[in-house]
Each structure stands twice: as structure tokens, then as C-alpha cells.
Amino acid sequence: DIIPQPLLDQYLSMTDPARAQTVDTEIAKHCAYSLPGVALTLGRQNWHCLKDTYETLASDVQWKVRRTLAFSIHELAVILGDQLTAADLVPIFNGFLKDLDEVRIGVLKHLYDFLKLLHADKRREYLYQLQEFVVTDNSRNWRFRYELAEQLILILELYNPNDVYDYLRHIALTLCSDKVSEVRWISFKLVVAILQKFYANSANTLGLNFINELVVRFRHCSKWVGRQAFAFICQVG
């Protein structure tokens, strides 16, 4: 009743490989790009009409199609709500996390937006996986690591101080020693944000332990770049 059935059928048929060969090789990408808008129009109660098409697109052999979905999965999660997101989008999201960097960057750019929509127990499952973002297919892809640091500054609010200390602290320290200065700079801000998180939540012991670790690792570093990092962290703080 929302849109004419023939129009919906035409849209769903865009994932047919035969159409890509005879009509437009980019047709699956166009379909992926439009999917959040179609889902919004149909409403979450009619998600079942699109679910199979979405899963087909998410496993498309063209990385550009998967990348398009990765960039919009957080928008689709808002449309579908937490239950459908947990059931139908989280498995797709997990697949994108292990995909090519060109696809993973779509997930990474809106990582906070997606994680904040999940229930706390489901969100905790991603704590260990976050460190996998430090490793990229191409080590020269420094913008990937920069984006990770930016997202982690936002993500800090989603986890308790102990989880931040046990999982996110290690990532921050790794990024602070990155070969690219832009990545190091944003990572210094991440370190200060972590310290602020500890003291704002009265986790003074964790804060003190982290400060001592920064002193040992950077203040007393044998290389000047490490000591410079400590000075910059103090400046940001």
C-alpha cells in the first residue's frame, strides 16, 4: 500500500546478475545506494521485503557495492531499530569488519554511530575487535588509523573505565607511536580523553596507572620523538 508493487519488484530485481550484464554494470551499486531510502519509505514493519535483497548486496562480488552498504549501515540501523539491527544487521556488520580496507573504512567512519545503537552486552563484544582496525591491508593507509583514533574519542563514552583501560588504552598507545605525525597528533588527544574519562568517573587508580605508563613509555624514551610525544600530550591536556 505504500509504493506500487511493480515498482518494488523492479527495485528488487536490480540485484539480478543478468540485469548487470544487459542493463548496467553499476546497477547493483545504485541499488545499494538507494536501499536506506527504500527501507525508510517502507518502514521497519516491511523490512522483510528488503532483507533478502540486502543480504545479496552485502555479499556482492564487487567491493564497491559492499562499500556503499558499509557507509550506510548505521543509517539503516536507525530505521530498523535495535531488535532488527541485532538480528539482521549485526551479522552483516561483522562481515564488513573482516572485508577489504575499502569496505572497512565505511564501517569505521560511522563506528560510534552504529555501536551506540546496540545493547550494552552486544556492544561489549566489539571491544576486542576494535584493535583489529590498527592493522590495514596497506600500512601506508594512514588515514585509516587517523579515523580510528577520531572514532575512539567518541566511543569512550560507550564503555566503562575498566573496559577502556583493558582494551582501548593499548590501541591509543600504539597509535601514539605511529610513523605518521597526523596520526600521532590525533592520538595524543585520544590519550587525554582517556585520562579525562578515568578522572570524570572517579577511576583515579586507573588514571594514575596510565599516567605512570605514559611517563615510562614516552617521558623516559631513548628516542627524542618519544619525549616529544610526552610534551605534546601534556600540551593537549
KAVENGI-V367698 format. One record per helix or strand. SS is the DSSP state (H for helix, E for strand). FROM is the first residue (numbers start at 1). LEN is the number of residues. Records with the same first field share a line. If there is no record, write none. Layout:
SS = FROM-LEN / FROM-LEN
This chain:
H = 5-11 / 17-6 / 27-16 / 44-3 / 48-11 / 63-35 / 101-9 / 111-5 / 120-5 / 129-6 / 142-17 / 161-16 / 181-20 / 204-16 / 224-13
